[in-house]
Structures are given as structure tokens and as C-alpha cells.
Amino acid sequence: MDKLELIKRNVQEIVTEDELKQLLETKEHPTAYVGYEPSGKIHMGHVLTVNKLLDLQNAGFKITVLLADVHAYLNKKGTLEEVREVADYNKRCFIALGLDEENTNFVYGSDYQLGQEYILNVLKLTRTTTLNRATRSMDEVGRKMEDPSVSQMVYPIMQAVDIAMLGVDVAVGGIDQRKIHMLGREGLPGLGFKAPLCIHTPILLGLDGEKMSSSNNNFISVDDTEADIKKKMKKAFCPAGEINDNPVMELFKYHICPRYEEIVFERPEKFGGNLVCKSYGELEQVFASGELHPMDLKTGAAKYMNMILDVVRSVI
């Protein structure tokens, strides 16, 4: 897999691919970042962007992780002290998931977001951003957006300025970050900064096949026990032979297959014995054909998810 293929793997959108190709041709070690709002459990939706950072790191990018404690405070996720504590926990999780601590720049928002230059750039961008644009940018990520606070209107503008002040070439995030990233692409050049490239990953389904939600507890988090994951996987939505909109297949596509060269499904001889898949494409074929039963798929998912998260649980 060449650099471009690695970067494009499991990505929903690149804005734009032509700009990315030019960047790879002109810069040996481009820079990329993700901002994580410290807010409770790290689940496999968050890990999806960590996986993309790993791909970028392996493609020669220098990575910055913004632990956005000030953003979390503005988005009503706790006091500054509370969110800073969660940010420290998040950092340990990300390192355990595979980010190279020595080659990843971990930055706390509060380290630079209260400085004069940063605040002045935020204020400048507020002058060219309509209230309607700021509200729409927050629709996917904000809390209680039916009655938003002024702080939540400042949030996306700060995120755009983060890209500029961190000096990165590429902004990475879930597709729910798209409107905020587009605000940055359109607004930053007017402040004298370059427009960033943007890489967007999909939003994963919850294990019940519905939108992932903390209130429904329909996700796997990095601190789930082995027993927790086995229990959740047994109840997971997994229609036989269905590839699309199948949350168990998504775990294999986005989390398991990129980390393991082959997947072994352990089955008794009376059910055909062990089945080995050497790629996600091969897994799609055997599941769609009915050769692999949903319960065997779910049991395999539980096994490999526990293998991935064992190292995380050992450090948190």
C-alpha cells in the first residue's frame, strides 16, 4: 500500500485529493492534527480518527493531537479542572492505542488558546462569520443546540483558528466536523493563513444499528472489560449476510482488519472448523455468502476487540 492508498483507507472524504497529492509531492513530512474534546469515555468512534492518525504517521506525517480542554469547557462538559483531568486520561488512551509518544505532539488548548495572538485571530474571524454559519457548524457536535450559548458560537471559530495557530497542513476529523472545517477553509485565508486540507472519517453505527449515543450505551469504550465487550457483542445488531449498515462488520472494516493481516474465526469442526480471512474484502464475501454465521462473526469481533483494547486497559 503506497502513501496515498494508506491515507485514503477507510476515509469518507478528502477535501481535496488533488491538494493532498500535491502536498505529498512537495513536502517530505507534512503535518496533520485532530482535536479531541475531553468529554468522558473514549469509544470506537474516537478510535477511528486515531487509526487515521496512525496511517498518516506511517505515511510520514508529523502528528499533533490537540487535547481541547477549553473547547470542552465552552461546550458545557465540566469545569476547566475537570476537563483537564479527562484530557490527561485521553492522552494515555491514545498512546496505548499506538500513537508514538515521542513523535506525536500532544498540545492542551489552554496552553495557547488564552494568548493575545490567538484571541485576536478569533475575534477577527468572528467579524466575517455570520451567527447562522456558526450555529450550523455546531449542529452536529454541540450540546443543547436548540438553545445554544454564545460560547458554543465561538467554539467553531476557535477550532478554525486552531488549525492556523498549530501550523498544520491537514485537519482530520469525523464527517460531523465537516462544516467547521469548511468554515476554516473559507475564513482563514482572509486572516493571512493557508486553507487546510481536510480528511474526514465516517461516523460509526451504534451496536444496536442506531446512532451511537452515550445515553443508549450502544458502543464499545476503551475501558470496557473483556466481559463487557463479550456481552455487548452478543446483543449487537448483525443481520445474516448483510454487509451494509452492520455495526459488527464496521468493527472489522475500521478497527480489526487494518491491524491484523489475517482474522481467524474459531469454530467447532461440526460447523466447518476454523475459518481464516486475509482481508476485509474476503470477510465480506464469506459473510455475504452465508458461510460465516452472525454469531461466529460477533464472537470473532469480541475476541479481536479485546486484543486491541488489552494494552489500553493495562495503562488506564
N, C-alpha and C positions, 0 to 999 in steps of 0.2 A: 504494500500500500504506500503510494507516494504521499508527499506532504499535503497536496490538495485533497486527495481522497480521504486522508486521515482527518483533516479539518472538516470536510463535508459530511463525514459519517454521522448518521443519526441527527442531522440538523434539519429543522423545518424551513429555515430561510437564511440567506446571506444577502446583506444589503451593502455593497453589491459584489457579485462574484468577480466581475471584471476588475474592480478595485482591489480585491483580495489577490488575484493573480499578479497584478502589478506590484503590490506590496511584497509578495514573495520573491519577485524577480529583482527588486531594488533594495531589499533590506534583509541582511542575514539573520538578525534576531529581532523580529518585530515584537511589539508589546501588546498585551491584552489584559483585560480585567473583568471581574464580576464583583458586583456589590451585593453583600448579603445583609439583610436587615435582621439583627439578632432578635428572634421572637419565638422562643420555645423550642420545640423539638425539631431536629434535623431529620427530614424524611426523604424518601427516594426521589421526590420531585426536586429537592435541592441537590441531591447527589447527581442528578442528570447533568446539571451545569458543571459540577466538579469533574465529572467524566470528560466533559468537553475541554475543560482546562488541562486535564491530563493529556488529551490528544494534542492540544496546542503546545504544551510543554514538550511533548515528544516530537513535535514538528519544528522545534527550535525557537518557540516564542518565549519571551520573558513574561512571567505572570505576576500580576498584582491582585490580591484579594482585599477588597475594602470591607472591613467589618463596620457596618454603617450604624453605629450606636446613636448618633444624633438623628438620623432618619427614623430609627425605631422610636425614639422619644417623641418626635413630631407626629408619628403615626399612632400614638397612644398605646405603645407596647410596654410602658413601665417608666420608672424614674431613670435618670441617666446612670445612676449607680447600678440599678437592676439590669439594664440592658448591657452595660459594660461587662458585668459578670457573665451574662449569657454569651456575649461576644467572645470571651476567653474560652468558654466551653466549645463554641462553634469552631474556633481555630484548632483546638485539639482534635476535633472530629475530622476536619478537612485534611489535616496532616496524616491522620490514621488511615484515611481513605486513599492516600497515595501521593498527595502533593508533596513535592520535595521541599522540605522546610528551608534548606539553605538557598534554594533557587526560586523561592516564592516570596514576594514582598507582601507581608501582611501589614495593612495600614488601618488604624482606627480613624473613623471620621472625625472624632473630637480632637485628633492630633493636628488637623489643619483647617477644619471647617469653621472655626471660630476666628480665624485670622482676617486681617483687614483686606488683603487682596482677594481672598475668596468671597467674603461678604460683598465687596464692591461689585464683583462679577455677577453674583446672584442678583443684586439689585439692578444691575444693567439689564440682565435678561428678563427681569420682571417687567421692564418698560416695553418690551417687544412681544410679550406673551399675553394673550387675552385670558380672562378668567375662564371662559368656556374651554379654551385649549388646555389649560392647566387641569380643569375638572375632568375632561375626557381622558387625559393622560393618566389620571389616578383611578379611573373607574375599575380597572382590573386588579389593582393592588391595594387600594385604600380600605380602611375600616370605616363603617358607618357613613358611606358616601351619599346616603340620602340627605344628610345634613352635615356636610364637610366643614372642618375648621379651616381657618386661614393657614395654619401650619401645614395642612395637607395640600394646600395650593402651592406652597413654597417647595414642598418635597420634590416634585419632578424637575423643577428648575435647578434645585441643588444637585440632583442626580446628573443633569446635563453638564453643570459646571464641574462636577467630579471628574468627568471624562477629560475635560480640558486641563484641570489642575494636576491630575495624575499623569498627564502627558502620554496617554496610551493611544495606540493605533486602532485597536479593536475593542468594542464593548460587547460583552457576551451576556446573555440572559434568556430567560424563558420568553416565549412568544407574548406573554402577558406584559412584557416590558417594552413592546414594540413602539407604542405611542410615545413613551418617554424618550426612547432612543431617537425617534424621528424628530421630536422637539429639539434634541441636541444637534442632530444633523443640520436642521434648518436654522437654528438660532445661534450656534457657536461661531460660524464664520463672521457674523456681524460684530462679534466681540474680538475678532482678530485671531481666532483659533481655527484649526482644521476640523472638517466634518469627519466624525469617526466612521469606520466600517462597523457593521453590526452583525452579529451571529446569534440567531435565535433557535433555541431548542423547543421541542413540543411540550405541551402540558400533559402529564400522565393522568390516566383514569385512576379513580379510587378502586380498591379491591372489589367493591360491590358493583363496579361498572358505571358508577355515577361520578360526579365531580368530586375530586379529592377535598375532604373537609375535616378540620380538626374536631368539629362537633360530632361527626359521624365515626371518627376513629377508623376510617376506611383506608389506611395507609400503613406502610412499614416505616418505622423510625429507626434511627441507628442505635438507639438504646433498648429496643425490643429484645427480650430474652429469646433463646432458642425455642422455648416452649411457646412464647407469644407468636412467633412467626409461623410455627407449625399450625397453631390453632387458627390464625388468620388465613393461612393458605387453604386450609381445609374448607373454609367457608367462602373462599373467593369465587367470584363470578367467572366461569370458564366454560362456555358452551362448546360442546364437542365439534371439532372440525372447523371452528370459526377462528380466523386469523385476525380480522379487523375488530376493533373495539373490544379486545380481550385483554384485560389487565394482566393476566398471568403471562401471556405472550409478550406483552410490553416489558415485563421484568427481564425476560430473556433477551429481547432485542436491544434494550438500552443499558442494562446493567450486567447481565451474566455473560452473554456471548462475547462482548468486547473484551472481557477479562480472561476468558478461558478458551484455549484452542479447540477443545472438544468437550462435549457435555455427555455424561453417562447417566442414563436413566436405569436405575436398578429395579429389575422385575424378576419374579419367580419364573422358573423355566416353563411352568404351565401357562404363563401369559406371554410367552415368547422370549424369555430371558432378557438380559441387559440389552439396551438399545443405545447406540453411540451416534451422536450428531457432531459433525466437524465444523458446522457453520449455522448461522441463524436461518439462512435460506433452506438448508437441509431440514432443519427443525420444522419450518413452515410446511414443507412437503409431507413429512411423516405425520404431523398432526392433522393437516387438512385431509389426508387420505384415510384417517381413522386408525392408522397403525399404532398411534400413541393415544392412550386413554387420558381424558382430562385429569383423573386422579393421579395418574403417573406423572403428568406434566406438573401438577401442583406439588406433588411430593419432591420432584426434582428441583422445582423453584425454591422450596423451603430449604433444601439441602445447600444449594449454592448461595442463596442469600445469607444463610448463616455463616458460610465460609467467608463471604465478603465482609460481614459485619463482626466476625470474631475479633479481628485485630482492633476494630473501633471500640468494642465493648471492653477490651483489655486496658484501654488508656483513659476511659472516661468514668 
